[in-house]
């Protein structure tokens, strides 16, 4: 997957970093080490994004969101200790872009995330390419 992610991200990416622009600060909240690694690769390749933290469960995600004040949070729904939905309820969404990236992509989950004011929702299995395209535009 590493080569595929790098190629998907590099294709068509323009260097949008300017000396006066600060990078967007990203928090990755994902319990799967493999998926965290893939997300890290996506964000690392894009010059306008800076990973400021990673969380392996919902409690870590909530603490990191409050402490780090990221501009962007990728959030899985199914995580230990607190679900992504619980995290979404408790964070200040008006201060960051929240991208839910989950395998729990049935309509009830999508609707609940809309109600909780998530900015974007992607099925991490079938919509990962669309997620990458969105990330390129941040």
C-alpha positions as CSV (number, residue, x, y, z in Angstrom):
1,X,0.0,0.0,0.0
2,X,2.9,2.3,0.6
3,X,3.8,2.8,-3.1
4,X,0.1,3.1,-4.0
5,X,-0.5,5.9,-1.4
6,X,2.6,7.8,-2.5
7,X,1.6,7.6,-6.1
8,X,-2.0,8.6,-5.5
9,X,-0.9,11.6,-3.5
10,X,1.9,12.8,-5.7
11,X,-0.2,12.7,-8.9
12,X,-1.4,16.2,-9.6
13,X,-0.2,17.7,-6.3
14,X,1.0,21.3,-6.7
15,X,3.3,22.8,-4.2
16,X,0.9,25.2,-2.5
17,X,3.2,26.1,0.4
18,X,4.2,29.8,0.5
19,X,6.6,31.3,2.9
20,X,3.7,33.3,4.5
21,X,1.4,30.3,4.9
22,X,1.7,28.1,7.9
23,X,1.1,24.4,7.4
24,X,-2.3,23.0,8.4
25,X,-1.8,21.0,11.6
26,X,-3.2,17.4,11.4
27,X,-4.3,15.0,14.2
28,X,-4.8,11.4,13.2
29,X,-7.2,9.5,15.4
30,X,-7.2,5.8,14.4
31,X,-6.9,2.6,16.4
32,X,-5.4,0.5,13.5
33,X,-1.6,0.9,13.4
34,X,-1.6,0.0,9.7
35,X,-4.2,2.7,8.9
36,X,-2.3,5.3,11.0
37,X,0.8,4.5,9.0
38,X,-1.1,4.9,5.7
39,X,-2.6,8.2,6.8
40,X,0.8,9.4,8.0
41,X,2.2,8.6,4.5
42,X,-0.6,10.6,2.8
43,X,-0.2,13.7,5.0
44,X,3.6,13.5,5.0
45,X,3.8,13.8,1.2
46,X,1.7,16.9,1.0
47,X,3.7,20.1,1.7
48,X,0.9,22.1,3.2
49,X,0.1,19.6,6.0
50,X,2.0,18.9,9.2
51,X,1.1,15.9,11.4
52,X,1.1,17.2,15.0
53,X,-0.2,14.1,16.7
54,X,-1.6,10.6,16.5
55,X,-4.1,8.9,18.8
56,X,-4.8,5.2,19.2
57,X,-8.1,5.5,21.0
58,X,-10.9,8.0,21.7
59,X,-9.6,9.2,25.0
60,X,-6.2,10.0,23.4
61,X,-8.0,11.7,20.5
62,X,-10.0,13.9,22.8
63,X,-7.0,14.9,24.9
64,X,-4.8,15.5,21.8
65,X,-7.6,17.6,20.1
66,X,-7.8,19.9,23.2
67,X,-4.0,20.1,23.8
68,X,-2.8,20.4,20.2
69,X,-5.6,22.4,18.7
70,X,-5.2,20.9,15.2
71,X,-6.6,22.4,12.0
72,X,-7.7,19.0,10.7
73,X,-8.6,15.8,12.5
74,X,-9.1,12.5,10.8
75,X,-11.4,10.4,13.1
76,X,-12.2,6.7,13.0
77,X,-15.6,5.7,14.5
78,X,-14.7,2.4,16.1
79,X,-12.0,3.0,18.6
80,X,-11.3,1.8,22.2
81,X,-12.2,3.7,25.4
82,X,-14.3,6.4,23.5
83,X,-15.8,6.0,20.1
84,X,-15.2,8.5,17.3
85,X,-18.8,9.5,17.7
86,X,-18.3,10.4,21.4
87,X,-15.1,12.3,20.4
88,X,-17.0,14.1,17.7
89,X,-19.7,15.2,20.3
90,X,-17.0,16.6,22.6
91,X,-14.6,18.5,20.4
92,X,-14.9,22.1,19.2
93,X,-15.7,21.5,15.6
94,X,-15.8,25.1,14.8
95,X,-12.1,25.3,15.3
96,X,-11.0,22.5,12.9
97,X,-12.0,20.4,9.9
98,X,-13.2,16.9,11.0
99,X,-12.9,14.1,8.5
100,X,-14.4,10.9,9.6
101,X,-12.7,8.0,7.9
102,X,-14.3,4.7,9.0
103,X,-15.2,1.2,7.9
104,X,-18.5,1.7,9.7
105,X,-20.0,3.6,6.7
106,X,-23.6,2.5,6.8
107,X,-26.1,5.3,6.4
108,X,-27.0,5.5,10.1
109,X,-23.3,6.3,10.9
110,X,-23.1,8.8,8.1
111,X,-26.3,10.5,9.3
112,X,-25.1,10.6,12.9
113,X,-21.8,12.2,11.8
114,X,-23.7,14.8,9.8
115,X,-25.8,15.6,12.9
116,X,-22.6,16.0,14.9
117,X,-21.3,18.4,12.3
118,X,-18.4,16.3,10.9
119,X,-17.2,18.2,7.8
120,X,-16.6,15.0,5.7
121,X,-17.2,11.3,5.9
122,X,-15.4,8.6,3.9
123,X,-15.5,4.8,4.0
124,X,-11.9,3.9,4.5
125,X,-12.2,0.8,2.4
126,X,-14.2,2.0,-0.6
127,X,-13.7,5.8,-0.6
128,X,-10.0,6.1,0.3
129,X,-9.2,7.6,-3.1
130,X,-11.9,10.3,-2.6
131,X,-10.4,11.0,0.9
132,X,-6.9,11.5,-0.7
133,X,-8.4,13.9,-3.3
134,X,-10.0,15.9,-0.6
135,X,-6.8,16.1,1.4
136,X,-5.0,17.4,-1.6
137,X,-7.3,20.4,-1.6
138,X,-6.8,21.4,2.0
